[in-house]
Amino acid sequence: MTAAGYRVAPARLDAVAGESGSRAEALAAAQSAVAGEKLPATAFGQVSESAAAAKTFEKTMTELGGELGSHVELLRRLQSGLVACAAGYRRADAQVAAMYRALLPEDPLPRAGNPAGIGGPADTGAWARAIAGNRVKVADALTAERARLAALTDADEIARSQARVKLYEDILANDRQILRFDPSGNGRIAELVGHIEPGTRNVGLFVPGVNTQLSNFDAYAGLGRSLVAADPAGRTAVVVWADGVFPQGPVAQGPDAGYARAMAPDLKHFADDLRGEIASHAGSGVALTAIGHSYGGATVGLAETHGLDVDRVLHVESAGMGHGVWSPADLPPSQAGVQRFSMTAPLDPIVLAQGNAWGLEWTGIGHGADPDVFPGVTELGTGDQADGSPSWGVSSHNDVLKPGSDSWTNIYRVLTGGGSVAP
């Protein structure tokens, strides 16, 4: 089989599996209708043969129902086999890719344009092995999610499952660089967008907020892609980090700092790993910027209390500087040189959380000081949306992340060290 044929085989098998499933559903509906089709003897008239005709009809319907049932079973077996085969192809593809990547050198020898012998993109070394291993995990998760989707009846659950399937398919089809992956529960994931390589000068570490889960991860990954694509020199990479359990529902769980407390140490350790990748693949002179949106801002803030190793921090519609962080004195000496920025759109309801101790801080409620007025923080405006309308109100909470808006431009300029457009 040619390489091209091999790569499209899973998609072809998926298509045929879908057709088989549709036919099985249609036959199952027909079988159900046949099973419920019964006629009284009087339907065949008032003659002595009427009872016998009714029994013959019942026998015929029973036999037809059994025949249809056997076809339904065969189609479902065929569908299951095709899905398993597609998963096998994907797993084999991922394993072969991992095998070949393992043969690549960790650190290339010095050469023209790279006299220090700094490693190439983060497609070699430990992260490359993680990416290859996670590709196998995603392939397995796709098979499991398709089977789960087939059994769902709730509309909301179906929509979330379909979003997961779409995400997994896109990851596999486009060789996306997944650094962390766990499909259990609402899911955990981290993705590298772009490459960390000689010439890279800006690396972002984006942390989303409330309601983050695998079914909506691509919205945040899209932000990463837009920031990387905006740099014509190709010097920018972004990691979208959702490798934690995020609160679901701003009213019920949003004020609870417990989620941020659990994620902050993991985020700090991940940033340490990211620093190592930058040092080995891009060298010195790279600025690392942590960007926290909504609850993610409070998580980044708490990670700073653990010594988050970044050059800049940008709070975007942030819930706060982190539970218990009310002044620079609450941060360790390691954070003294960090540049900090913040932006909050007018009338975004997040202002109710910013700087609010809720009177219950001792219970783990609240997210510390308001980032917009925290000493040493440069406050940025959110300006207008791409259509020229001002960014304000409830919708602004997520609209500030949209490319083309003044707020997005501010995010890009902080990430690349270019200042602000809407002070």
C-alpha positions as CSV (number, residue, x, y, z in Angstrom):
1,M,0.0,0.0,0.0
2,T,1.4,3.4,-0.9
3,A,2.1,6.0,1.8
4,A,-0.8,8.1,0.6
5,G,-3.2,5.2,0.6
6,Y,-2.1,4.3,4.1
7,R,-2.7,7.7,5.5
8,V,-6.3,8.0,4.1
9,A,-7.3,4.4,5.1
10,P,-8.6,5.4,8.6
11,A,-10.8,8.1,7.1
12,R,-12.2,5.7,4.5
13,L,-12.9,3.1,7.2
14,D,-14.6,5.7,9.4
15,A,-16.9,6.7,6.5
16,V,-17.9,3.1,5.7
17,A,-18.4,2.5,9.5
18,G,-20.7,5.5,9.6
19,E,-22.7,4.2,6.6
20,S,-23.0,0.8,8.3
21,G,-24.3,2.4,11.5
22,S,-26.9,4.5,9.6
23,R,-28.2,1.4,7.8
24,A,-28.3,-0.6,11.1
25,E,-30.4,2.2,12.7
26,A,-32.8,2.2,9.7
27,L,-33.2,-1.5,9.8
28,A,-33.6,-1.5,13.6
29,A,-36.4,1.1,13.2
30,A,-38.1,-1.2,10.6
31,Q,-37.7,-4.2,12.9
32,S,-39.3,-2.3,15.7
33,A,-42.3,-1.4,13.5
34,V,-42.7,-5.0,12.3
35,A,-42.5,-6.3,15.8
36,G,-45.4,-4.0,16.8
37,E,-47.6,-4.9,13.8
38,K,-50.4,-7.2,14.9
39,L,-53.8,-7.8,13.4
40,P,-56.9,-9.4,15.0
41,A,-58.5,-12.3,13.2
42,T,-61.5,-10.0,12.3
43,A,-59.2,-8.1,10.1
44,F,-59.3,-11.1,7.7
45,G,-63.0,-11.3,7.6
46,Q,-65.7,-13.3,9.5
47,V,-65.0,-16.6,7.9
48,S,-63.7,-19.8,9.4
49,E,-60.2,-19.3,7.8
50,S,-59.8,-15.9,9.5
51,A,-58.1,-17.2,12.6
52,A,-55.6,-19.2,10.6
53,A,-54.9,-16.2,8.4
54,A,-54.2,-14.1,11.5
55,K,-51.7,-16.7,12.8
56,T,-50.0,-17.0,9.4
57,F,-49.6,-13.2,9.4
58,E,-48.2,-13.2,12.9
59,K,-45.7,-15.9,12.0
60,T,-44.6,-14.1,8.9
61,M,-44.1,-10.9,10.9
62,T,-42.1,-12.7,13.5
63,E,-39.9,-14.4,10.9
64,L,-39.4,-11.0,9.1
65,G,-38.5,-9.4,12.4
66,G,-35.9,-12.1,13.1
67,E,-34.5,-11.7,9.7
68,L,-34.2,-7.9,10.1
69,G,-32.6,-8.4,13.5
70,S,-29.9,-10.6,12.1
71,H,-29.1,-8.0,9.5
72,V,-29.0,-5.3,12.2
73,E,-26.6,-7.4,14.2
74,L,-24.4,-8.1,11.2
75,L,-24.2,-4.4,10.3
76,R,-23.3,-3.4,13.8
77,R,-20.6,-6.0,13.9
78,L,-19.3,-4.7,10.7
79,Q,-19.4,-1.1,12.0
80,S,-17.5,-2.2,15.2
81,G,-14.9,-4.0,13.2
82,L,-14.4,-1.0,10.9
83,V,-14.0,1.4,13.8
84,A,-11.5,-1.0,15.4
85,C,-9.5,-1.3,12.2
86,A,-9.4,2.5,11.8
87,A,-8.1,2.8,15.3
88,G,-5.5,0.2,14.6
89,Y,-4.3,2.1,11.6
90,R,-4.0,5.3,13.7
91,R,-2.2,3.5,16.5
92,A,0.2,1.9,14.0
93,D,0.8,5.3,12.4
94,A,1.5,6.9,15.8
95,Q,3.8,4.1,16.9
96,V,5.8,4.2,13.6
97,A,6.1,8.0,13.9
98,A,7.3,7.6,17.5
99,M,9.9,5.0,16.5
100,Y,11.3,7.3,13.8
101,R,11.3,10.3,16.1
102,A,13.2,8.3,18.7
103,L,16.0,7.9,16.2
104,L,16.5,11.6,15.8
105,P,19.4,13.1,17.7
106,E,18.7,15.1,20.9
107,D,21.2,17.9,20.1
108,P,22.4,18.4,16.5
109,L,26.1,19.2,15.9
110,P,27.1,22.8,15.4
111,R,26.4,23.9,11.8
112,A,26.0,27.1,9.8
113,G,23.3,29.2,11.2
114,N,23.5,27.3,14.5
115,P,27.1,27.6,15.7
116,A,26.2,26.7,19.3
117,G,24.7,23.4,18.3
118,I,21.4,24.3,19.8
119,G,18.7,21.8,19.2
120,G,16.1,22.2,16.4
121,P,12.4,22.5,16.9
122,A,10.8,20.8,19.8
123,D,10.3,17.8,17.6
124,T,13.3,16.2,19.1
125,G,14.0,15.1,22.7
126,A,11.7,14.5,25.6
127,W,8.9,16.7,24.3
128,A,9.0,14.9,20.9
129,R,8.5,11.6,22.7
130,A,5.6,13.0,24.7
131,I,4.0,14.3,21.5
132,A,4.4,10.8,19.8
133,G,3.0,9.1,22.9
134,N,0.1,11.4,23.2
135,R,-0.8,10.8,19.5
136,V,-1.4,7.2,20.4
137,K,-3.5,8.2,23.4
138,V,-5.6,10.5,21.2
139,A,-6.1,7.8,18.6
140,D,-7.4,5.5,21.4
141,A,-9.5,8.3,22.9
142,L,-11.1,8.9,19.4
143,T,-12.2,5.2,19.2
144,A,-13.6,5.3,22.7
145,E,-15.4,8.6,22.2
146,R,-17.0,7.4,19.0
147,A,-18.4,4.4,20.8
148,R,-19.6,6.6,23.6
149,L,-21.2,9.0,21.2
150,A,-23.2,6.2,19.6
151,A,-24.9,5.4,22.9
152,L,-25.7,9.0,24.0
153,T,-29.3,10.4,24.0
154,D,-28.9,13.8,25.8
155,A,-28.5,16.7,23.4
156,D,-25.9,18.5,25.4
157,E,-23.8,15.4,26.0
158,I,-24.0,14.6,22.3
159,A,-22.8,18.1,21.4
160,R,-19.9,17.9,23.8
161,S,-19.0,14.4,22.6
162,Q,-19.1,15.5,18.9
163,A,-16.8,18.4,19.8
164,R,-14.3,16.0,21.4
165,V,-14.4,13.7,18.3
166,K,-13.8,16.7,16.1
167,L,-10.8,17.8,18.2
168,Y,-9.3,14.3,18.2
169,E,-9.7,14.0,14.5
170,D,-8.1,17.4,13.9
171,I,-5.1,16.6,16.2
172,L,-4.4,13.4,14.2
173,A,-5.0,14.8,10.8
174,N,-2.8,17.8,11.3
175,D,-0.1,16.3,13.5
176,R,-0.7,18.8,16.3
177,Q,1.9,18.9,19.1
178,I,0.1,17.6,22.2
179,L,2.3,17.8,25.2
180,R,-0.1,16.6,27.9
181,F,-3.3,14.6,27.4
182,D,-5.8,12.8,29.6
183,P,-9.4,12.3,28.3
184,S,-10.9,11.3,31.6
185,G,-13.6,13.5,33.2
186,N,-13.7,16.9,31.5
187,G,-10.2,16.2,30.1
188,R,-6.8,17.7,30.5
189,I,-4.5,18.9,27.6
190,A,-1.6,21.1,26.7
191,E,-0.6,22.0,23.1
192,L,2.5,23.6,21.6
193,V,1.5,25.9,18.7
194,G,4.4,26.8,16.5
195,H,8.0,25.7,17.1
196,I,10.7,26.3,19.7
197,E,13.8,26.5,17.6
198,P,16.8,28.6,16.9
199,G,15.4,32.0,16.0
200,T,12.4,31.8,18.4
201,R,12.3,34.9,20.5
202,N,8.8,35.0,22.1
203,V,7.0,32.1,23.9
204,G,3.6,32.4,25.4
205,L,2.0,30.2,28.1
206,F,-1.7,30.7,27.9
207,V,-4.0,29.5,30.7
208,P,-7.8,29.6,30.2
209,G,-10.5,29.8,32.8
210,V,-13.9,28.7,34.1
211,N,-15.7,25.9,32.1
212,T,-12.5,24.9,30.2
213,Q,-12.7,21.3,29.0
214,L,-11.7,19.2,26.0
215,S,-15.0,20.0,24.2
216,N,-14.1,23.7,24.0
217,F,-10.3,23.6,24.1
218,D,-10.1,24.4,20.4
219,A,-11.4,27.9,21.0
220,Y,-8.3,28.6,23.1
221,A,-6.0,26.7,20.8
222,G,-7.3,29.0,18.1
223,L,-6.1,32.0,20.0
224,G,-2.6,30.4,20.1
225,R,-2.7,29.8,16.4
226,S,-3.7,33.4,15.7
227,L,-0.9,34.8,17.8
228,V,1.7,32.6,16.2
229,A,0.5,33.3,12.7
230,A,0.6,37.0,13.3
231,D,4.4,37.0,13.6
232,P,5.7,37.3,10.0
233,A,9.3,36.4,11.2
234,G,8.1,33.1,12.7
235,R,9.8,34.0,16.0
236,T,6.8,33.2,18.2
237,A,5.4,30.1,19.8
238,V,2.5,29.6,22.2
239,V,1.7,26.8,24.6
240,V,-2.0,26.5,25.5
241,W,-2.1,24.9,28.9
242,A,-5.3,23.3,30.1
243,D,-3.6,20.5,32.1
244,G,-5.8,20.8,35.1
245,V,-9.3,20.4,36.6
246,F,-11.1,23.7,35.9
247,P,-14.2,25.0,37.8
248,Q,-17.4,24.5,35.8
249,G,-19.9,27.3,36.2
250,P,-18.8,30.8,37.4
251,V,-21.5,31.2,40.1
252,A,-21.2,27.8,41.8
253,Q,-17.4,27.2,41.5
254,G,-15.8,30.4,40.2
255,P,-15.0,32.0,43.6
256,D,-13.5,28.8,44.9
257,A,-9.7,29.1,44.9
258,G,-9.2,25.3,45.4
259,Y,-9.0,24.6,41.7
260,A,-6.2,27.3,41.3
261,R,-4.4,26.0,44.3
262,A,-4.3,22.5,42.8
263,M,-3.2,23.7,39.3
264,A,-0.7,26.4,40.4
265,P,2.2,24.0,41.4
266,D,1.6,21.9,38.2
267,L,1.8,25.1,36.1
268,K,5.0,26.2,37.8
269,H,6.6,22.8,37.1
270,F,5.4,22.9,33.5
271,A,6.9,26.3,33.1
272,D,10.2,24.9,34.4
273,D,10.1,22.2,31.7
274,L,9.2,24.8,29.1
275,R,12.3,26.8,30.2
276,G,14.4,23.7,29.7
277,E,13.0,23.3,26.1
278,I,13.7,26.9,25.3
279,A,17.2,26.7,26.6
280,S,18.0,23.5,24.7
281,H,16.2,24.3,21.4
282,A,16.3,28.1,21.1
283,G,19.0,29.3,23.4
284,S,19.1,32.6,25.3
285,G,17.3,35.8,24.5
286,V,13.8,34.3,24.6
287,A,11.1,36.0,26.6
288,L,8.5,33.8,28.2
289,T,5.1,35.4,28.9
290,A,2.3,33.8,31.0
291,I,-1.2,34.9,29.9
292,G,-4.0,34.1,32.3
293,H,-7.6,34.6,31.2
294,S,-10.4,34.8,33.8
295,Y,-9.9,32.0,36.3
296,G,-6.6,31.3,34.5
297,G,-5.4,34.7,35.7
298,A,-5.9,33.7,39.3
299,T,-4.1,30.4,38.6
300,V,-1.1,32.2,37.0
301,G,-1.1,34.6,40.1
302,L,-1.0,31.7,42.5
303,A,1.8,30.0,40.4
304,E,3.8,33.1,41.0
305,T,3.7,32.4,44.7
306,H,5.5,29.2,43.8
307,G,8.1,31.0,41.8
308,L,6.7,30.8,38.3
309,D,9.7,31.3,36.0
310,V,8.5,33.8,33.4
311,D,9.6,37.2,32.2
312,R,6.1,38.8,31.8
313,V,2.6,38.1,33.2
314,L,-0.5,39.3,31.4
315,H,-3.9,39.2,33.2
316,V,-6.8,39.2,30.8
317,E,-10.2,39.7,32.4
318,S,-8.6,38.1,35.3
319,A,-10.4,37.0,38.5
320,G,-7.5,38.3,40.6
321,M,-3.8,38.2,41.5
322,G,-4.2,34.8,43.2
323,H,-5.7,33.7,46.5
324,G,-4.0,35.6,49.4
325,V,-2.0,37.9,47.1
326,W,-2.8,41.5,48.1
327,S,0.6,43.2,47.7
328,P,4.0,42.6,46.1
329,A,5.1,41.5,49.6
330,D,3.0,38.4,49.1
331,L,5.2,37.2,46.2
332,P,8.6,35.6,46.6
333,P,11.8,37.4,45.8
334,S,12.1,35.4,42.5
335,Q,9.2,37.4,41.1
336,A,10.7,40.9,41.6
337,G,11.8,41.3,38.0
338,V,8.6,40.1,36.4
339,Q,6.8,42.6,34.1
340,R,3.1,42.6,34.7
341,F,0.2,43.8,32.6
342,S,-3.6,43.7,33.0
343,M,-6.7,44.4,31.0
344,T,-10.4,44.3,32.0
345,A,-13.2,45.5,29.7
346,P,-15.8,47.9,31.2
347,L,-18.8,46.2,32.9
348,D,-17.4,42.7,32.5
349,P,-19.0,40.9,35.5
350,I,-15.5,39.6,36.5
351,V,-15.0,43.0,38.3
352,L,-17.2,41.5,41.1
353,A,-14.5,39.0,41.8
354,Q,-11.4,41.3,41.4
355,G,-10.2,42.4,44.8
356,N,-13.1,40.9,46.6
357,A,-12.2,38.9,49.7
358,W,-15.9,37.7,49.9
359,G,-15.5,37.9,53.7
360,L,-14.6,34.2,53.6
361,E,-11.0,34.1,52.4
362,W,-10.0,31.8,55.3
363,T,-12.3,29.2,53.7
364,G,-10.5,29.3,50.3
365,I,-12.9,31.7,48.7
366,G,-11.7,34.6,46.6
367,H,-8.8,35.4,44.3
368,G,-6.8,38.2,45.9
369,A,-6.1,41.7,44.7
370,D,-7.5,43.4,41.5
371,P,-4.8,43.1,38.9
372,D,-5.7,46.4,37.3
373,V,-4.6,48.4,40.4
374,F,-1.9,46.0,41.7
375,P,1.4,48.0,42.4
376,G,3.7,47.7,39.4
377,V,1.1,46.4,37.0
378,T,0.6,48.3,33.7
379,E,-3.1,48.6,32.9
380,L,-4.0,48.2,29.3
381,G,-7.3,49.2,27.6
382,T,-9.5,46.7,25.7
383,G,-10.5,49.3,23.1
384,D,-12.8,48.1,20.2
385,Q,-13.8,44.9,18.5
386,A,-12.8,44.2,14.9
387,D,-16.1,45.7,13.7
388,G,-15.4,49.0,15.5
389,S,-17.8,48.5,18.3
390,P,-16.5,49.1,21.9
391,S,-15.6,46.1,24.0
392,W,-17.7,46.1,27.1
393,G,-20.3,44.1,29.1
394,V,-20.8,40.4,29.5
395,S,-19.8,39.4,26.0
396,S,-16.5,41.2,26.3
397,H,-15.2,38.6,28.8
398,N,-14.4,36.2,25.9
399,D,-14.6,38.7,23.0
400,V,-11.3,40.3,24.1
401,L,-9.5,37.2,22.8
402,K,-10.8,37.6,19.2
403,P,-8.3,38.5,16.5
404,G,-8.8,41.9,15.0
405,S,-9.8,43.5,18.3
406,D,-7.7,46.1,20.1
407,S,-7.5,43.8,23.1
408,W,-6.1,40.9,21.0
409,T,-3.5,43.4,19.6
410,N,-2.5,44.3,23.1
411,I,-2.1,40.6,23.9
412,Y,0.1,40.2,20.9
413,R,2.2,43.2,21.6
414,V,2.8,42.2,25.3
415,L,3.8,38.7,24.0
416,T,6.2,40.1,21.5
417,G,7.4,43.1,23.6
418,G,5.8,45.7,21.4
419,G,3.8,47.8,23.9
420,S,0.0,48.6,23.7
421,V,-2.4,50.1,21.2
422,A,-5.3,51.0,23.5
423,P,-3.8,52.4,26.8
